[in-house]
């Protein structure tokens, strides 16, 4: 028959009269065939290491089902989902939401059923894939649209736990997804509890020393073990939902200043190997995916350039190249440039064209951009909210030298006071006099 998608589809049609036909119809069977062929094809091309197939008992665990068109299979008719003899009406009052009402007014291409497990319960949601562009929400308080689109060219420097944003008129250094806080102690407690339950339910899979026996896999589970698994999965689900929300808000914040974004093309798999715990909480690749989708929808895009030809964290626009360790968070050059490493890399990224840094343009624009970057660095190190915990060490230490106005930075801050209300300088002088006596 040949290794083609059509050949696999014809084979699926011949076996549709088996137990598979009791669960899915012919149209959904074709979409599942296309998905299966894509997985096997990636394995044949060396883009995947293995393929996970669902058996008869695992068919109910499929994450999503969808049709090829809106003409057969899963259909949306008269505010209800129709699938064979099953009719599921829409939640009452849901069409009053402006986003849902706008989606229902568009032409529907096909319907997708998505499976979600929330608080231990398996729920199915219908997604309507429509033609057209999504609705832009209107904010009557701030302007015509809640999320406006800017016209600047911006650059990002994305790290495992920090992100630097530099545009033409603004710069920012912040902790990446700082609002997402994982309760590591509680998760470890649940994982140890789950491991004890798994060992108690499957004693034949472990030897006398407690080590797993090769070739034997735990298959038995108790009700309490499934409850522990559900609690652990709910913690991860809520964290993922919270993280996705904050990534979307940060993407809207970036696009509000500019729709065209430049950033380095990083290996996020290498990030996972080196900073696994931080990447699991921050998920920088997810943010870049959301940002790319929103920027393209706004008419812009995200441009990724090669890091080998640019090496922005090592170079300066004066022509010198400084190799730095990861612990060196401040870029200092003999030409007089002193700046936080991530902010300076993001600034240089604005002037990368065709995988090459335009040194002349970066040097000409530096006098006007330096105050923005220095202000962003100072705000990141001095105005860190107490709710976000300790400041990341990757921010570096802001220098305490003279400010741009010519006065010392310490002079712009209020003088500390002694405990009895006496100025600190006077209290120090009195202490020195007592020591002499």
C-alpha positions as CSV (number, residue, x, y, z in Angstrom):
1,X,0.0,0.0,0.0
2,X,2.9,2.4,0.6
3,X,3.9,4.7,3.4
4,X,1.5,7.5,2.7
5,X,-1.3,9.2,4.6
6,X,-3.8,8.1,2.0
7,X,-2.8,4.5,2.3
8,X,-3.1,4.6,6.1
9,X,-6.5,6.3,5.7
10,X,-7.7,3.5,3.4
11,X,-6.5,0.9,5.9
12,X,-8.4,2.7,8.7
13,X,-11.6,2.6,6.6
14,X,-11.3,-1.2,6.3
15,X,-11.0,-1.7,10.1
16,X,-13.7,0.8,10.9
17,X,-16.1,-2.1,11.3
18,X,-14.3,-3.3,14.4
19,X,-14.5,-2.0,17.9
20,X,-13.1,1.4,16.7
21,X,-16.4,2.1,15.0
22,X,-18.2,1.9,18.3
23,X,-16.2,5.0,19.6
24,X,-15.5,7.2,16.6
25,X,-17.2,7.9,13.3
26,X,-15.6,7.8,9.9
27,X,-14.8,11.5,9.7
28,X,-13.1,11.7,13.1
29,X,-11.3,8.4,12.2
30,X,-9.7,10.1,9.2
31,X,-8.4,13.0,11.4
32,X,-7.0,10.5,13.9
33,X,-5.4,8.7,11.0
34,X,-3.7,12.0,9.9
35,X,-2.5,12.5,13.4
36,X,-1.1,9.0,13.7
37,X,0.7,9.3,10.3
38,X,2.2,12.6,11.3
39,X,3.6,11.0,14.5
40,X,5.1,8.0,12.7
41,X,6.4,10.2,9.9
42,X,8.3,12.4,12.5
43,X,9.8,9.2,13.9
44,X,10.9,8.1,10.4
45,X,12.5,11.4,9.7
46,X,14.4,11.4,13.0
47,X,12.5,14.3,14.5
48,X,11.1,12.1,17.3
49,X,12.4,9.3,19.5
50,X,9.2,7.3,20.1
51,X,5.5,7.2,19.3
52,X,2.8,6.6,22.0
53,X,-0.2,4.8,20.7
54,X,-3.6,4.4,22.5
55,X,-5.1,1.0,22.9
56,X,-8.6,0.0,23.4
57,X,-8.5,0.9,27.1
58,X,-6.7,4.2,26.5
59,X,-9.0,5.5,23.8
60,X,-11.0,7.5,26.3
61,X,-7.8,9.3,27.4
62,X,-7.3,11.0,24.0
63,X,-6.8,14.7,24.6
64,X,-8.9,16.0,21.7
65,X,-11.1,14.9,18.8
66,X,-11.9,17.0,15.8
67,X,-13.6,16.7,12.4
68,X,-12.4,17.6,8.9
69,X,-15.2,20.0,8.2
70,X,-18.4,21.3,9.6
71,X,-20.5,19.2,7.2
72,X,-20.3,15.8,9.0
73,X,-19.2,14.3,12.2
74,X,-18.9,16.9,15.0
75,X,-21.3,19.7,14.1
76,X,-22.6,22.9,15.7
77,X,-26.3,23.5,15.0
78,X,-28.8,25.8,16.8
79,X,-26.5,26.5,19.8
80,X,-25.8,22.8,20.4
81,X,-23.1,20.2,19.6
82,X,-24.4,17.3,17.5
83,X,-22.4,14.1,17.2
84,X,-24.5,11.2,16.0
85,X,-27.3,10.8,18.4
86,X,-25.6,12.9,21.1
87,X,-26.8,16.4,21.5
88,X,-25.1,18.7,24.0
89,X,-26.6,22.2,24.3
90,X,-24.6,25.3,25.1
91,X,-24.4,26.6,28.6
92,X,-27.3,28.9,29.3
93,X,-26.4,32.6,29.0
94,X,-22.9,31.9,27.5
95,X,-23.8,33.8,24.3
96,X,-24.1,37.0,26.3
97,X,-20.4,37.2,26.5
98,X,-19.2,39.5,23.6
99,X,-16.3,37.2,22.7
100,X,-18.5,34.1,22.4
101,X,-21.2,36.1,20.6
102,X,-18.6,37.3,18.1
103,X,-17.3,33.8,17.5
104,X,-20.8,32.4,16.9
105,X,-21.4,35.1,14.3
106,X,-18.5,33.9,12.2
107,X,-18.4,31.0,9.8
108,X,-17.4,27.7,11.6
109,X,-14.8,25.6,9.8
110,X,-14.9,22.6,12.2
111,X,-15.5,21.6,15.8
112,X,-13.0,20.2,18.2
113,X,-13.7,18.4,21.5
114,X,-11.0,19.0,24.1
115,X,-10.6,16.9,27.2
116,X,-9.6,18.6,30.5
117,X,-9.1,17.2,34.0
118,X,-10.1,19.8,36.6
119,X,-10.1,18.9,40.3
120,X,-10.0,15.2,39.5
121,X,-13.0,15.4,37.1
122,X,-12.8,14.6,33.4
123,X,-14.6,17.4,31.5
124,X,-15.0,17.9,27.7
125,X,-15.2,21.3,26.1
126,X,-16.3,22.2,22.5
127,X,-14.0,24.5,20.6
128,X,-15.4,26.2,17.5
129,X,-12.6,26.9,14.9
130,X,-13.9,29.9,13.0
131,X,-12.8,31.9,10.0
132,X,-11.7,35.5,10.3
133,X,-9.7,37.3,13.0
134,X,-10.3,37.3,16.7
135,X,-12.3,40.1,18.4
136,X,-10.3,43.0,19.7
137,X,-11.8,44.1,23.0
138,X,-12.8,47.7,23.5
139,X,-11.9,49.5,26.7
140,X,-14.2,52.6,27.3
141,X,-11.9,54.0,30.0
142,X,-8.5,54.1,28.4
143,X,-9.2,54.1,24.6
144,X,-10.7,52.4,21.7
145,X,-8.9,49.1,22.3
146,X,-7.9,47.4,25.5
147,X,-4.7,46.1,24.0
148,X,-3.3,48.7,21.5
149,X,-0.5,48.0,19.0
150,X,2.7,50.0,19.0
151,X,4.9,50.9,16.1
152,X,8.4,50.7,17.6
153,X,11.1,48.1,16.9
154,X,11.8,46.2,20.1
155,X,14.3,43.7,21.2
156,X,14.3,41.0,23.9
157,X,16.9,39.2,25.8
158,X,15.2,36.1,27.3
159,X,16.9,34.2,30.1
160,X,15.9,31.3,32.3
161,X,14.4,33.6,35.0
162,X,14.8,37.2,33.6
163,X,13.8,39.1,30.6
164,X,15.1,42.4,29.2
165,X,12.9,44.5,26.9
166,X,14.4,47.5,25.1
167,X,12.6,49.7,22.6
168,X,13.1,53.1,21.1
169,X,11.4,55.0,24.0
170,X,11.3,52.5,26.8
171,X,13.4,49.8,28.5
172,X,12.6,47.3,31.2
173,X,14.3,44.6,33.2
174,X,12.1,42.2,35.1
175,X,11.9,38.8,36.6
176,X,10.4,36.4,34.1
177,X,6.9,35.2,35.3
178,X,7.6,36.5,38.8
179,X,4.0,36.1,39.7
180,X,4.1,32.3,39.2
181,X,5.4,30.8,42.5
182,X,5.7,27.1,42.8
183,X,5.2,25.5,46.2
184,X,8.2,23.1,45.9
185,X,7.8,21.8,49.5
186,X,4.2,20.8,49.1
187,X,4.9,19.2,45.7
188,X,7.8,17.1,47.0
189,X,5.6,16.0,49.9
190,X,3.0,14.8,47.5
191,X,5.5,13.1,45.3
192,X,7.1,11.2,48.2
193,X,3.6,10.2,49.4
194,X,2.7,9.0,45.9
195,X,5.9,6.9,45.7
196,X,5.2,5.2,49.0
197,X,1.7,4.3,47.8
198,X,3.0,3.0,44.5
199,X,5.5,0.8,46.2
200,X,2.9,-0.5,48.6
201,X,0.5,-1.4,45.8
202,X,3.1,-3.0,43.6
203,X,5.6,-4.9,45.9
204,X,6.6,-7.3,43.1
205,X,8.1,-4.5,41.1
206,X,10.8,-3.7,43.7
207,X,13.6,-5.8,45.3
208,X,14.5,-6.1,48.9
209,X,16.6,-2.9,48.8
210,X,13.7,-0.9,47.4
211,X,15.2,-0.6,43.9
212,X,12.9,-1.0,40.8
213,X,13.3,-4.3,39.1
214,X,14.1,-3.9,35.3
215,X,11.3,-4.9,33.1
216,X,8.5,-4.7,35.7
217,X,6.2,-1.7,35.7
218,X,3.7,-0.7,38.4
219,X,0.2,-1.4,37.2
220,X,-1.9,-1.6,40.4
221,X,-3.2,1.6,42.0
222,X,-5.5,2.2,45.0
223,X,-8.2,4.8,45.4
224,X,-5.9,6.8,47.7
225,X,-3.1,6.7,45.2
226,X,-5.4,8.0,42.4
227,X,-6.5,10.8,44.8
228,X,-2.9,11.8,45.4
229,X,-2.2,11.7,41.6
230,X,-5.3,14.0,41.1
231,X,-4.1,16.5,43.8
232,X,-0.6,16.6,42.2
233,X,-2.1,17.0,38.7
234,X,-4.4,19.8,39.9
235,X,-1.4,21.7,41.3
236,X,0.4,21.5,38.0
237,X,-2.7,22.5,36.0
238,X,-3.4,25.6,38.1
239,X,0.2,26.6,37.8
240,X,0.2,26.2,34.1
241,X,-3.0,28.2,33.7
242,X,-1.6,31.0,35.9
243,X,1.6,31.0,33.9
244,X,-0.2,31.2,30.6
245,X,-2.3,34.1,31.8
246,X,0.8,36.1,32.9
247,X,2.6,35.3,29.6
248,X,-0.4,36.6,27.7
249,X,-0.4,39.8,29.7
250,X,3.4,40.3,29.2
251,X,3.0,39.7,25.4
252,X,0.2,42.3,25.3
253,X,2.5,44.7,27.2
254,X,5.3,44.2,24.7
255,X,3.1,44.6,21.6
256,X,1.6,47.7,23.1
257,X,5.0,49.4,22.4
258,X,5.9,47.6,19.2
259,X,4.7,44.8,16.9
260,X,8.2,44.0,15.5
261,X,10.4,42.2,18.0
262,X,13.9,40.9,17.6
263,X,15.5,38.3,19.8
264,X,18.2,35.6,19.8
265,X,17.4,32.1,18.6
266,X,18.1,30.1,21.7
267,X,18.1,26.4,22.4
268,X,15.5,26.0,25.1
269,X,16.3,22.3,25.3
270,X,19.7,23.3,26.5
271,X,18.0,25.6,29.0
272,X,16.0,22.6,30.3
273,X,19.2,20.6,30.9
274,X,21.0,23.3,32.7
275,X,18.2,25.2,34.4
276,X,15.5,22.6,34.6
277,X,13.7,23.8,37.7
278,X,13.6,27.4,36.6
279,X,12.4,26.5,33.1
280,X,9.7,24.3,34.4
281,X,8.3,27.3,36.3
282,X,9.0,30.1,33.9
283,X,8.5,28.4,30.5
284,X,10.2,31.0,28.3
285,X,9.5,29.1,25.1
286,X,5.7,29.3,25.8
287,X,6.0,33.0,26.2
288,X,7.8,33.3,22.8
289,X,5.1,31.2,21.1
290,X,2.3,33.4,22.5
291,X,4.2,36.6,21.6
292,X,4.8,35.4,18.0
293,X,1.2,34.5,17.6
294,X,0.0,37.9,18.9
295,X,2.5,39.8,16.9
296,X,1.6,38.1,13.7
297,X,-2.0,38.7,14.3
298,X,-1.3,42.4,14.9
299,X,0.6,42.7,11.5
300,X,4.1,42.4,12.9
301,X,6.3,39.4,13.9
302,X,9.1,38.0,15.9
303,X,12.5,37.9,14.2
304,X,15.0,35.4,15.6
305,X,18.7,35.7,14.6
306,X,21.7,33.5,15.0
307,X,23.6,33.8,18.3
308,X,26.9,32.4,16.8
309,X,27.4,35.3,14.4
310,X,26.3,38.0,16.7
311,X,27.4,37.0,20.3
312,X,25.7,40.0,21.8
313,X,26.6,39.2,25.4
314,X,30.3,39.2,24.5
315,X,30.7,42.2,22.1
316,X,30.6,46.0,22.4
317,X,29.9,48.5,19.6
318,X,33.4,49.9,20.0
319,X,34.7,46.7,18.4
320,X,36.1,45.0,21.5
321,X,35.0,41.5,22.5
322,X,34.8,40.5,26.1
323,X,34.3,36.8,27.0
324,X,32.2,36.7,30.2
325,X,31.3,34.0,32.6
326,X,27.6,33.6,33.4
327,X,28.3,35.0,36.9
328,X,29.4,38.3,35.3
329,X,26.2,40.3,35.0
330,X,27.6,43.7,34.2
331,X,29.1,44.6,30.8
332,X,32.1,46.9,31.4
333,X,34.3,48.1,28.5
334,X,37.4,50.3,28.2
335,X,35.4,52.7,26.0
336,X,33.4,53.7,29.1
337,X,30.3,51.6,28.7
338,X,29.0,50.1,31.9
339,X,25.6,48.5,31.7
340,X,23.6,45.5,32.9
341,X,24.4,42.5,30.7
342,X,20.9,41.6,29.6
343,X,19.8,45.1,29.0
344,X,22.9,45.8,26.8
345,X,22.4,42.6,24.8
346,X,18.7,43.6,24.2
347,X,19.8,47.0,23.1
348,X,22.3,45.6,20.6
349,X,19.7,43.2,19.3
350,X,17.7,46.1,18.0
351,X,20.5,46.8,15.4
352,X,20.9,43.2,14.1
353,X,20.1,42.9,10.5
354,X,20.6,39.7,8.4
355,X,22.3,37.9,11.4
356,X,24.9,40.7,11.7
357,X,25.2,43.6,14.2
358,X,25.2,47.0,12.7
359,X,27.8,48.6,14.9
360,X,27.6,52.1,13.5
361,X,23.9,52.4,14.1
362,X,24.2,51.0,17.6
363,X,27.0,53.5,18.5
364,X,25.1,56.5,17.2
365,X,22.0,55.7,19.1
366,X,23.8,54.9,22.4
367,X,23.9,58.4,24.0
368,X,20.1,58.6,23.8
369,X,19.4,55.1,24.9
370,X,21.8,54.9,27.9
371,X,19.6,56.9,30.2
372,X,16.7,54.6,29.5
373,X,18.7,51.5,30.2
374,X,20.3,52.9,33.3
375,X,16.8,53.9,34.7
376,X,15.5,50.4,33.9
377,X,18.5,48.8,35.7
378,X,18.1,51.1,38.7
379,X,14.3,50.4,39.0
380,X,14.8,46.7,38.7
381,X,17.4,46.6,41.5
382,X,16.0,49.2,43.9
383,X,12.2,49.0,43.4
384,X,11.8,45.2,43.6
385,X,8.4,44.5,45.2
386,X,8.5,42.7,48.5
387,X,5.8,40.2,47.3
388,X,8.2,38.8,44.6
389,X,10.8,37.8,47.2
390,X,14.6,38.2,46.8
391,X,15.9,40.0,43.8
392,X,17.5,37.7,41.2
393,X,21.3,37.7,41.2
394,X,21.3,37.9,37.4
395,X,20.1,41.6,37.7
396,X,23.6,42.5,38.8
397,X,24.5,45.3,41.2
398,X,23.7,48.8,40.2
399,X,26.8,51.0,40.5
400,X,26.7,53.6,43.3
401,X,28.8,56.2,41.4
402,X,27.7,59.7,40.3
403,X,24.4,60.0,38.6
404,X,23.9,61.7,35.3
405,X,22.9,65.0,37.0
406,X,26.5,65.2,38.5
407,X,25.5,64.5,42.1
408,X,26.3,61.3,43.9
409,X,23.5,58.7,43.9
410,X,23.6,58.5,47.6
411,X,22.8,62.2,47.9
412,X,19.5,61.7,46.1
413,X,18.4,59.3,48.8
414,X,17.2,60.3,52.2
415,X,19.8,60.1,55.0
416,X,19.3,57.2,57.4
417,X,18.4,58.2,60.9
418,X,19.5,56.9,64.3
419,X,17.1,55.1,66.6
420,X,16.6,58.2,68.8
421,X,15.9,60.6,65.8
422,X,19.4,62.1,65.7
423,X,20.9,62.3,62.2
424,X,23.2,59.4,61.4
425,X,26.3,61.5,60.9
426,X,26.0,63.2,64.3
427,X,25.4,59.9,66.0
428,X,28.5,58.5,64.4
429,X,30.6,61.5,65.5
430,X,29.4,61.2,69.1
431,X,30.3,57.5,69.1
432,X,33.8,58.3,67.8
433,X,34.3,60.9,70.6
434,X,33.2,58.3,73.3
435,X,35.8,55.9,71.9
436,X,38.6,58.4,72.2
437,X,37.7,59.0,75.9
